[in-house]
Amino acid sequence: MPIALLPDRAVVTVSCEDAESFLQGILTCNVETLEPGEARLGALLSPQGKILFDFLVSRTGEGFRLEAAAEKMADLVKRLGLYRLRAKVAIAADPALVVAASWDGSETSAEVESIRDGRLPALGRRLYAGTGAFSADAGEDAYHAHRIALGIPEGGRDFAYGDAFPHEALMDQLGGVDFKKGCYVGQEVVSRMQHRGTARTRVVPVVFVNGEAPEPGTEVTAGQKVLGVTGSRAGTRGLATIRLDRLADALVTGEPLRAGGAMLGVVKPAFATFAFPEMGVAG
């Protein structure tokens, strides 16, 4: 029942009386329906519909908490500030808050705030507390291995910020996009992809059948065609951004898939509802 500290994650708080309406008007997820004790996937997009920041949003007593990549924290605060205009909101990084993850029923002390990860029940819970409050028994790598095994992408590791649409990062599958809420930044592009079914590229799990996964960013090929690139990895498993139409073509022709000289198989995430070429995978 592991608990892993996540030093690569940090928190921005958005508070004051207009916090909910402010976030509802710019984020992909629905914060109005966000339940206390839930961390919901969300993103802030460019006007062209590309992901600039991905995060987990949860309620606090004063407003909302956005847990995001620590290296993007200053940029996130700045970007949120550009949209503030006359809204009565306070936006600030919270460097004193430590982020951790727990899964498989791990228990925490009373001073640790424990929130369920709304992306997928098997992911477990997100933990927030001050420095020294956690008793972690697993490393950061253990959490990422857990995430990768479940097929959950993470920005900066499995897709490049400013280059991926929410559908490509599986946000439509993991509760990160609300297609019934009102307008938000980039909404028209995302809605069009949803209704036209034009998302051909997806981040999906891969299994390397003859060795460990290659470096992130390695091209995945079938013969002379490039299908995509690898992302984060853990042992013989990893995630990769794959063109599913090209994967289907490779299956028809019988071309083996390779990345950095290693053969691999592609797996449909257990939670996915999108069409997926069938493929047997060894290992």
C-alpha positions in Angstrom: 0.0 0.0 0.0 2.5 2.6 -1.2 2.7 6.4 -0.7 5.1 8.2 -3.0 6.2 11.8 -2.7 6.0 13.7 -6.0 8.6 16.5 -6.0 7.9 17.2 -9.7 4.4 18.5 -8.8 3.4 21.8 -7.2 0.3 23.8 -6.4 -1.3 27.0 -7.4 -4.3 28.3 -5.5 -7.1 30.4 -7.0 -9.3 32.0 -4.3 -11.7 34.8 -3.5 -15.4 35.3 -4.5 -15.0 35.0 -8.3 -12.7 31.9 -8.3 -15.3 29.4 -9.5 -16.7 31.5 -12.4 -13.2 32.6 -13.4 -11.9 29.0 -13.7 -15.2 27.8 -15.3 -14.7 30.3 -18.1 -11.2 29.2 -19.1 -10.6 25.6 -18.1 -11.6 22.4 -20.1 -13.2 20.7 -17.1 -16.3 21.7 -15.2 -15.4 23.2 -11.8 -19.0 24.0 -10.9 -19.8 20.2 -10.6 -16.5 19.5 -8.8 -17.2 17.6 -5.6 -15.3 18.2 -2.3 -12.7 15.5 -2.0 -12.2 15.0 -5.7 -9.2 16.0 -7.8 -10.4 16.4 -11.4 -8.3 16.5 -14.5 -8.3 19.8 -16.4 -6.3 21.9 -18.8 -5.7 25.4 -19.9 -5.5 25.6 -23.7 -4.2 27.9 -26.4 -6.8 29.5 -28.6 -5.9 26.8 -31.2 -7.0 24.1 -28.7 -3.5 22.9 -27.7 -2.6 22.0 -24.1 -0.5 24.7 -22.5 -0.9 23.3 -18.9 -2.5 20.1 -17.5 -3.4 19.8 -13.9 -5.6 18.2 -11.2 -8.2 20.7 -9.8 -9.7 20.3 -6.3 -11.7 22.5 -3.9 -10.2 24.1 -0.8 -11.9 26.1 1.9 -11.1 29.4 0.2 -11.4 28.4 -3.5 -9.5 25.9 -5.7 -6.1 24.1 -5.9 -4.4 23.4 -9.2 -1.8 20.7 -9.0 0.6 20.9 -12.0 4.1 20.2 -13.1 6.4 22.1 -10.8 8.6 23.4 -13.7 5.5 25.0 -15.2 4.3 26.7 -12.0 5.6 30.2 -12.7 4.2 30.2 -16.3 0.9 28.9 -15.0 0.5 31.7 -12.5 1.4 34.2 -15.2 -1.0 32.8 -17.7 -3.9 32.7 -15.3 -3.1 36.3 -14.4 -3.6 37.3 -18.1 -7.2 36.1 -17.9 -8.0 37.7 -14.6 -9.1 41.1 -15.9 -11.7 42.5 -13.4 -12.4 39.2 -11.8 -12.1 39.2 -8.0 -9.6 36.3 -7.7 -6.2 35.8 -6.0 -3.7 33.6 -7.8 -0.6 32.4 -6.0 1.8 29.5 -6.0 1.9 27.6 -2.7 5.5 26.4 -2.2 4.9 25.2 1.3 2.5 22.4 0.1 4.0 19.0 -0.6 2.3 16.7 -3.1 2.2 12.9 -2.9 0.1 10.0 -4.3 -1.2 6.9 -2.6 -2.8 3.8 -4.1 -4.0 0.3 -3.1 -5.7 1.6 0.0 -2.8 3.4 1.7 -3.6 5.2 4.9 -2.4 8.7 5.9 -2.2 10.7 9.1 -5.0 13.2 10.0 -3.0 16.3 9.1 -2.7 15.1 5.5 -5.5 16.1 3.1 -6.4 13.0 1.1 -8.4 13.5 -2.1 -9.5 10.8 -4.6 -7.9 11.0 -8.1 -10.9 11.6 -10.4 -9.2 10.3 -13.5 -9.4 6.7 -12.7 -10.3 4.8 -9.4 -7.2 2.6 -9.6 -4.9 5.6 -9.5 -5.8 6.1 -5.9 -5.6 9.4 -4.1 -3.7 12.7 -4.1 -2.2 13.9 -0.8 -1.4 17.4 0.2 0.3 18.6 3.4 3.2 20.7 4.7 6.8 19.6 4.6 7.5 16.6 6.9 3.9 15.5 7.2 4.3 12.5 4.9 5.7 9.1 5.7 6.5 7.9 2.2 7.4 4.3 1.6 7.8 4.4 -2.2 9.8 6.5 -4.6 8.6 8.7 -7.3 9.4 6.1 -9.9 7.0 3.7 -8.3 4.1 6.1 -8.8 5.1 6.6 -12.5 5.3 2.9 -13.0 1.8 2.6 -11.5 0.5 5.4 -13.8 2.1 4.0 -16.9 0.7 0.5 -16.2 -2.8 2.1 -16.1 -2.2 4.1 -19.3 -2.4 7.6 -17.8 -0.5 10.3 -19.7 1.2 13.2 -18.0 2.1 16.5 -19.7 5.8 17.1 -20.3 6.5 13.4 -20.1 4.1 11.9 -22.6 3.1 14.9 -24.7 4.7 18.2 -25.4 3.0 21.3 -24.0 1.7 23.5 -26.8 1.7 20.6 -29.2 -1.1 18.2 -28.2 -4.8 18.4 -28.3 -6.8 17.2 -25.3 -8.1 14.1 -27.2 -4.6 13.1 -28.0 -3.7 13.2 -24.3 -6.9 11.1 -23.5 -8.4 14.0 -21.5 -11.8 13.2 -23.1 -11.5 9.7 -21.7 -10.4 10.7 -18.2 -12.9 13.4 -17.3 -10.7 16.3 -18.2 -13.1 17.8 -20.8 -16.7 18.8 -20.3 -18.4 18.9 -23.6 -21.7 20.3 -22.2 -20.3 23.3 -20.3 -20.1 26.8 -21.8 -17.2 28.4 -23.7 -13.6 28.2 -22.6 -10.3 29.0 -24.2 -9.9 26.6 -27.2 -13.4 25.2 -26.9 -14.4 25.4 -30.5 -11.5 23.3 -31.7 -12.0 20.6 -29.0 -15.7 20.5 -29.7 -15.2 20.1 -33.4 -12.7 17.2 -32.9 -15.3 15.5 -30.6 -18.3 15.8 -32.9 -16.4 15.0 -36.1 -14.4 12.2 -34.6 -11.1 13.4 -36.1 -8.8 12.4 -33.3 -6.5 9.9 -35.0 -3.5 10.3 -32.6 -3.6 9.0 -29.0 -1.2 8.4 -26.1 -1.5 4.6 -25.5 0.3 2.0 -23.5 3.1 0.0 -25.2 4.9 -3.2 -24.2 8.5 -3.9 -25.4 8.8 -7.6 -26.0 12.6 -8.0 -26.2 14.0 -5.6 -23.7 13.5 -2.4 -21.7 11.8 0.7 -23.2 14.0 3.1 -25.2 14.5 6.7 -24.4 11.5 9.0 -24.5 11.1 10.7 -27.9 12.2 7.6 -29.8 10.3 7.2 -33.1 7.9 4.3 -33.3 8.0 2.8 -36.9 6.5 0.1 -39.0 8.7 -0.4 -42.0 9.5 3.0 -43.4 6.5 4.7 -41.8 6.7 6.7 -38.6 3.7 6.0 -36.3 4.6 8.2 -33.4 7.1 8.6 -30.5 7.7 7.0 -27.2 7.0 8.8 -23.9 7.5 7.9 -20.3 8.7 4.4 -19.4 9.0 1.9 -16.6 10.9 -1.3 -17.3 9.5 -3.1 -20.4 6.3 -0.9 -20.4 5.8 2.7 -21.5 3.4 5.1 -23.1 3.7 6.4 -26.7 1.9 8.8 -28.9 0.6 6.7 -31.9 -1.3 7.5 -35.1 -4.0 4.8 -34.8 -4.8 4.9 -38.5 -1.1 4.1 -39.3 -1.2 1.4 -36.7 -4.2 -0.2 -38.4 -2.3 -0.1 -41.7 0.7 -1.8 -40.1 -1.5 -4.6 -38.8 -2.9 -5.2 -42.3 0.5 -5.5 -43.9 2.0 -7.4 -41.0 4.8 -4.9 -40.4 6.4 -5.3 -36.9 6.5 -2.2 -34.8 9.9 -1.0 -33.6 11.4 1.8 -31.5 15.1 2.2 -31.1 15.6 -1.3 -32.4 13.2 -2.9 -29.9 10.0 -4.6 -31.0 6.8 -3.5 -29.3 3.2 -4.1 -29.0 0.5 -1.5 -28.5 -2.3 -1.9 -26.0 -5.7 -0.3 -25.7 -6.2 1.3 -22.3 -8.8 -0.6 -20.3 -10.9 2.6 -19.8 -10.8 3.8 -23.4 -14.0 4.0 -25.4 -12.5 5.1 -28.8 -12.0 2.7 -31.7 -8.8 0.8 -31.5 -7.0 -1.6 -33.9 -6.9 -5.1 -32.4 -3.4 -6.4 -31.7 -1.9 -9.3 -29.7 1.0 -8.4 -27.4 3.6 -10.7 -26.0 4.7 -10.2 -22.4 
